[in-house]
Amino acid sequence: MKRERVIIRNNKNEKLIGYFYRNTSKTLLVVCHGLDPVNGFPGVEEIFEIYYESGVSIFSFDFSGHGESEGKKNLSLKQRIVEIGNIIDYFSAEYDEIILYGVSLGGITVAIASLKFRKIKKIITVNGFFSFNPRHSNFFQICALGSFLLIHPVYWSELYYWWRNFQLGEITVPALVVYGEKDTDVNPRQSIYFYSGLRSKKKLLPVAGGDHALMGADVRAAAQLVKEWIQENVVY
């Protein structure tokens, strides 16, 4: 499995940096991170190697302002959706189908993106964050969010974008929802809520003992199950 460093320009002409693993199929797995970049995280290369066995190509990139990518570091869901569109445009001539893979806050990103771009045919969420409802979140997370919005009112527009564009019942692409049962960063109820609201073909994959990074359990066993799901959905 060879890794190629790829530079893609976003709508602001900023460089988005990603790593591309070319394979034989016409399906591309695009990995979208949450608050922190995935590239360079301990053990992630091992996971990619397992997914690679399914025949998919893999592209894991940093959103603008994060990791190696250019831009001001902030958290704009609207901008992240645009940048997914930039990635799709870059690879659209070579790949017939794209599977979006969202980790943590990347979960809501890929969910909304699946409603925006026809090229996205499947989604995978890993310990995704989808709702600010106290029934699905930790109390301290809600308090932290409230304090953050009081200090940074500019982010109210991002919440409005979230509310307007996250239409769970309208997602039609097949989805694999993965979560660690011991995740203390994002409540597992987030994934269960998302899974329960999906009206598309779906599969739920709880990982016993799994933490937020899914490193607190047999990560290889979980990755093999994800690979099997990918393999069932690959276009050659």
C-alpha positions as CSV (number, residue, x, y, z in Angstrom):
1,M,0.0,0.0,0.0
2,K,1.7,3.2,-1.2
3,R,0.9,6.6,0.1
4,E,0.8,9.7,-2.1
5,R,0.7,13.2,-0.8
6,V,-2.0,15.2,-2.7
7,I,-2.8,18.9,-2.7
8,I,-6.3,20.1,-3.6
9,R,-7.4,23.8,-3.6
10,N,-10.6,24.7,-1.8
11,N,-13.0,27.4,-2.8
12,K,-10.7,30.0,-1.2
13,N,-7.7,28.8,-3.1
14,E,-6.2,27.4,0.1
15,K,-4.3,24.1,0.0
16,L,-6.0,21.1,1.4
17,I,-3.4,18.4,2.2
18,G,-4.3,14.7,2.1
19,Y,-2.8,11.3,1.6
20,F,-4.0,9.0,-1.2
21,Y,-3.8,5.3,-1.3
22,R,-4.6,4.2,-4.9
23,N,-6.3,0.8,-5.4
24,T,-8.0,-1.2,-8.1
25,S,-11.7,-0.5,-7.7
26,K,-13.8,2.5,-8.9
27,T,-14.8,3.3,-5.3
28,L,-13.0,5.9,-3.2
29,L,-13.2,6.0,0.6
30,V,-12.8,9.7,1.8
31,V,-11.9,10.0,5.5
32,C,-13.2,13.2,7.2
33,H,-11.8,14.0,10.7
34,G,-13.6,15.7,13.6
35,L,-11.9,18.2,15.9
36,D,-8.5,16.7,15.4
37,P,-6.8,15.4,12.2
38,V,-6.7,11.6,11.6
39,N,-3.5,11.6,9.6
40,G,-0.6,10.7,11.8
41,F,-2.8,9.3,14.6
42,P,-1.2,6.2,16.2
43,G,-2.5,3.0,14.6
44,V,-4.5,4.7,11.7
45,E,-2.2,3.4,9.0
46,E,-2.9,-0.2,10.3
47,I,-6.6,0.5,10.0
48,F,-6.2,1.9,6.5
49,E,-4.3,-1.2,5.4
50,I,-7.2,-3.4,6.5
51,Y,-9.7,-1.2,4.6
52,Y,-7.4,-1.3,1.6
53,E,-7.8,-5.1,1.4
54,S,-11.4,-4.5,0.2
55,G,-10.2,-3.0,-3.0
56,V,-11.1,0.7,-2.3
57,S,-8.8,3.6,-2.8
58,I,-8.5,5.8,0.3
59,F,-8.1,9.5,0.7
60,S,-7.6,11.0,4.1
61,F,-7.3,14.8,4.2
62,D,-7.2,17.7,6.6
63,F,-9.9,20.4,6.5
64,S,-8.7,24.0,6.1
65,G,-6.9,25.3,9.2
66,H,-6.2,21.9,10.5
67,G,-3.3,19.5,10.3
68,E,-1.2,20.3,7.2
69,S,-3.9,22.3,5.3
70,E,-3.8,26.0,4.9
71,G,-6.3,28.5,6.3
72,K,-7.5,30.0,9.6
73,K,-8.2,27.4,12.2
74,N,-11.9,27.5,13.1
75,L,-14.8,25.1,13.1
76,S,-17.1,25.9,10.1
77,L,-19.5,23.1,9.2
78,K,-20.5,25.1,6.1
79,Q,-16.9,25.3,4.9
80,R,-16.3,21.6,5.6
81,I,-19.2,20.7,3.3
82,V,-17.9,22.9,0.6
83,E,-14.4,21.3,0.9
84,I,-15.9,17.8,0.6
85,G,-17.4,19.1,-2.7
86,N,-13.9,20.2,-3.7
87,I,-12.6,16.7,-3.0
88,I,-15.4,15.1,-4.9
89,D,-14.7,17.4,-7.9
90,Y,-11.0,16.5,-7.9
91,F,-11.6,12.7,-7.9
92,S,-15.0,12.5,-9.8
93,A,-13.4,11.7,-13.2
94,E,-11.6,8.6,-11.8
95,Y,-14.2,7.2,-9.4
96,D,-17.8,6.1,-9.9
97,E,-18.7,6.0,-6.3
98,I,-17.5,7.7,-3.1
99,I,-17.9,6.4,0.5
100,L,-17.7,9.1,3.1
101,Y,-16.1,8.1,6.4
102,G,-16.7,10.5,9.3
103,V,-15.0,10.3,12.7
104,S,-16.5,12.1,15.7
105,L,-17.7,15.5,14.5
106,G,-17.0,14.2,11.1
107,G,-20.2,12.2,11.5
108,I,-22.5,15.2,11.1
109,T,-20.3,16.4,8.3
110,V,-20.7,13.3,6.2
111,A,-24.4,13.0,7.0
112,I,-25.1,16.5,5.6
113,A,-22.7,16.0,2.7
114,S,-24.6,12.8,1.7
115,L,-27.7,15.0,1.1
116,K,-25.7,17.5,-1.1
117,F,-23.6,15.4,-3.5
118,R,-24.9,12.6,-5.7
119,K,-21.5,11.1,-6.0
120,I,-21.7,10.0,-2.4
121,K,-23.2,6.5,-2.4
122,K,-22.5,5.3,1.1
123,I,-21.5,6.7,4.5
124,I,-19.6,5.3,7.5
125,T,-19.7,7.1,10.9
126,V,-17.4,6.3,13.7
127,N,-18.4,7.6,17.2
128,G,-20.3,10.4,15.4
129,F,-21.7,13.5,17.0
130,F,-25.2,14.4,15.7
131,S,-27.4,16.0,18.3
132,F,-27.3,18.6,21.1
133,N,-30.4,17.0,22.7
134,P,-29.5,16.3,26.4
135,R,-30.8,12.8,25.9
136,H,-28.0,12.1,23.5
137,S,-25.2,14.2,25.0
138,N,-23.3,14.5,28.2
139,F,-24.4,17.2,30.6
140,F,-20.9,18.8,30.7
141,Q,-20.8,18.9,26.9
142,I,-24.0,20.9,26.8
143,C,-22.7,23.3,29.4
144,A,-19.4,23.7,27.5
145,L,-21.3,24.4,24.3
146,G,-23.5,27.0,26.0
147,S,-20.4,28.8,27.4
148,F,-18.6,28.6,24.1
149,L,-21.6,30.2,22.2
150,L,-21.8,33.1,24.8
151,I,-18.1,33.9,24.2
152,H,-18.2,33.2,20.4
153,P,-21.6,34.3,19.1
154,V,-20.4,34.1,15.5
155,Y,-21.0,30.3,15.8
156,W,-24.7,30.7,16.1
157,S,-24.9,30.8,12.3
158,E,-23.1,27.4,12.3
159,L,-25.8,25.9,14.6
160,Y,-28.5,27.4,12.3
161,Y,-26.8,25.7,9.3
162,W,-26.7,22.5,11.2
163,W,-30.4,22.7,12.1
164,R,-31.5,23.6,8.6
165,N,-29.4,21.0,6.7
166,F,-29.3,18.0,8.9
167,Q,-32.4,16.2,7.7
168,L,-31.9,12.7,9.2
169,G,-35.1,11.2,7.6
170,E,-34.0,12.3,4.1
171,I,-30.7,10.4,4.0
172,T,-31.1,7.7,1.4
173,V,-27.6,6.2,1.1
174,P,-26.7,3.0,2.9
175,A,-24.9,3.7,6.2
176,L,-22.7,1.8,8.6
177,V,-22.8,3.3,12.1
178,V,-19.8,2.3,14.3
179,Y,-19.4,3.3,18.0
180,G,-17.3,2.3,21.0
181,E,-19.4,1.2,24.0
182,K,-16.8,2.9,26.3
183,D,-16.6,6.2,24.5
184,T,-16.4,9.0,27.1
185,D,-15.9,11.8,24.6
186,V,-19.1,11.3,22.6
187,N,-22.0,9.5,24.2
188,P,-22.8,6.2,22.4
189,R,-26.4,7.3,22.4
190,Q,-25.5,9.8,19.6
191,S,-24.8,6.9,17.2
192,I,-27.9,5.0,18.4
193,Y,-30.0,8.1,17.8
194,F,-28.6,8.5,14.3
195,Y,-29.0,4.9,13.4
196,S,-32.6,4.8,14.7
197,G,-33.6,7.8,12.6
198,L,-32.1,6.5,9.3
199,R,-34.6,5.4,6.7
200,S,-32.0,4.0,4.3
201,K,-30.3,0.5,4.3
202,K,-28.2,0.5,7.5
203,K,-26.1,-1.5,9.9
204,L,-25.1,-0.8,13.5
205,L,-21.7,-1.9,14.7
206,P,-21.0,-1.5,18.5
207,V,-17.5,-2.2,19.6
208,A,-17.3,-3.7,23.0
209,G,-14.7,-1.9,25.2
210,G,-14.1,0.6,22.4
211,D,-13.1,4.1,23.4
212,H,-13.5,7.3,21.3
213,A,-10.5,6.4,19.2
214,L,-11.5,2.8,19.1
215,M,-8.1,1.9,20.5
216,G,-9.4,0.5,23.8
217,A,-10.6,-2.7,22.3
218,D,-9.6,-5.2,19.6
219,V,-9.4,-2.5,16.9
220,R,-8.3,-5.0,14.3
221,A,-11.4,-7.1,14.8
222,A,-13.7,-4.1,14.4
223,A,-11.8,-2.9,11.4
224,Q,-12.2,-6.3,9.7
225,L,-16.0,-6.0,10.1
226,V,-15.9,-2.5,8.6
227,K,-13.8,-3.9,5.8
228,E,-16.4,-6.6,5.1
229,W,-19.1,-4.0,4.9
230,I,-17.0,-1.9,2.5
231,Q,-16.3,-5.0,0.4
232,E,-20.0,-5.6,0.0
233,N,-20.4,-2.1,-1.4
234,V,-17.4,-1.7,-3.7
235,V,-17.8,-1.0,-7.4
236,Y,-15.1,-2.5,-9.6
